[in-house]
Amino acid sequence: MKLFHDYKAISFPTFWSRHTSKVINEVLNKKSKSYATHHDIFLRFINDKLFKGQGVLNKEFRRKGKTYPDLLIPSKTEGKEYEIIELRTHTSELKYLRRELNKREEIFAFSDYLYFAYFLRRVWKEKNEILKAHDCIYYLVIISIPKTTEKIPINELEAVIKMGA
């Protein structure tokens, strides 16, 4: 495949089982089963692990029809105080990637980055392995997609992301 765009801005931060287990346990131990509560847990995790707590989480009460920033991070661009991150978390690996990429215009009208997070499951080969602390381990993979990719054809962008993921 011949690529016509510069994809260096797309990154793939990944977290191994130890960190991921903690955030999964926090989600499972929450009495609330609401999507917003779980979403906030993942936002705090990303803020702590990727931005060392420098980001600002939006705690404003959400109203239907209004747009709220998920996470404000300090900007690297001169003259701009913050950059806005929109987080989409899925447990189904890359199954919903295309659906989220189809919403790029709507997302990037307000946000600077789309963070598509998903869980990647790895199962141990044998039960008698030396490392058998877990039956399986999970990786949390985050695909950081900047606003600069908005005009790239969706088929090309999806192919590049799947090659990198």
Secondary structure by P-SEA (a helix, b strand, c coil): cccccccccbbbbbbcaaaaaaaaaaaaacccccaaaaaaaaaaaaaaacccccbbbbcccccccbbbbccccccccccccbbbbbbbbbcccccaaaaaaaacccccccccbbbbbbbbbbbbcccccccccccbbbbbbbbbbccccccccaaaaaaaaaaac
